[in-house]
Structure formats: structure tokens, C-alpha cells
């Protein structure tokens, strides 16, 4: 499959506030929380670089039966595909590659800690 022309990497409604909180903590946080926020931002920047290089290989495809239950509630049922990626401190992200005129755009849908990721993805029964 040919690599699509990438138009951008954007943060959707559920991911954008998490990113802003990490940025705030990296600027204003103290000690450990500042270090952790910077580590997550650095790993997110690494993901974005991989996405720009090849969005189809930047993460792992997620089988439809493992899609988070909240996905349809949050974004509707027209999400064409779903990929996951790992971040620092056991955080995980979900993104979708959405076709647009002239190419495709990576939409980062969620940035979750491991507990939330496991619960929403059906790996945890809690």
C-alpha cells in the first residue's frame, strides 16, 4: 500500500485537553510532575515525527472488536480506522488516519494512562 500524503497531525476534542495539561505541567509543574510531563511530550513528539514519515507505520492497527466503547459516543460511527501508539510512563494514544482532498490527516483521538487504556480497550474487566 502506498504511503498517503500527510496533510497534518491534529488533536481531537478528547486528546487536546490532555496535551494542554502536559504542556502546562512542563512549564509550571514542580520536580517529578514536570519531569513526567516533559517525558510524555517528548515521546509524543517522537510519535508525530513517525506519523509524518509514514502514518500507516507510526502505530499498530487496532482490531475493530478492540475499539474503545466510548469512540462512537465521542466521535460518531464514521471513524474509518484506528491505530494505537505507546508513550512514556505507560501512557497510550489512539489515532485515526482520515482521508481528505489532497491527502490524509492524522487525528489523535485519545491520550490515556494505562489503566484507562486497558479498561476502555476491553483488556481489563474493572
N, C-alpha and C positions, 0 to 999 in steps of 0.2 A: 504494500500500500504506500502510495506517495505521501510524503510529508506535506501537510497543508501549510499555506502561507498564514503565519500568525499575525493577527491584527492587534493583539494586546492581551494583557493579563489584568483582569479586574476582580474586585472583591464584591460579592453579592451581599444582600442585606444581613444575613446571619453571620458572615465572616468579618465584615468591615468593622464592627464594634470591638471584636477581639483584637484585630490588628491595631486599632487605635489605642486600646488599653496597653498592649505590649509597647507601643511607641511611647506612651505616657510614662510607663514604669521605667523604660530605658533612659528617659530624660530625668525623671523626678524621683524614682524609687531609691530605696536605700539598700546598700550591701547586696544581700543574696537575691532579693527580688529584682534588682537592677541587672545583676549578672544573668539570671534566668531569662529575663525579657530580652536581653541582648542576644543570648544564645538562640532563642526561638526566632528572633528577627533575622539572624544570620542564616539559620537553616531555611527560613522562608525565602530569603534572597537567593540561596543556592537552588531551591526548587524553581524559582522564577527563571533563573538562568537556564536550567534544564528544559523548562517549558518553551522558552524562546528557541532553544536549539532544536528540540523535537518534542512537540506537545504530546504525541502519541506514546512516547517512551519515558516521559517525565514522571509517571506514576504507574500504578498497577490497575488494570481494569477490574471493576467490581461486578460480580455476577448479579443479575437483577434480583435474585432472591435474597441477596445480602444488602440491598439498598436500604438506607435508613427509613424507618416508618414515617418520620417527620418530613421527608423530602417532598412528597406530594402536597402536604399541608403548607409547607414554606414556599415552594416554588412552582406548584402545579404539576400536572402529569405529562408535560411535554419535554421533559429532560431527555435528550437523545442518548446520553451515555454517562458513565460515572467512573472516575478513577480515584484512587486513594494515594496518598503520599505520607511519608514519615517526616516528623520534625524533631527538634531537640526536646529533651525532657519528656519523652514518651507521648508527645502530642501527635495528632494525626490530622490530615486535611483531606477534604473531598473536593474534586473539581470536575467540571464538565467542559467538553470541547464543543462549542456551538458554532455551526456554520453561519456565516453572514456574507453579504455580497462582497466579493473580493478576497475572501479567505475565511479564517476561523478565529474565534476568540476563546481564551481560557477564562472560565468563570470559576473562581474559588468560592465554593458554596458554604463550607463549614471548616472551622478550625476548632478541634475538640481535644480535651485532655483524654488520656487513655481510658479512664472509667466511662466517660460519656460515649466515646467511640465504641467501646465494647458493648455497652447497653443498647445504643441506637442501631448497631450493626447486627444485633442478634447473637453475638458471641457470649454474652453474659445473660444469665437468667434473672439477675437482680433488677 
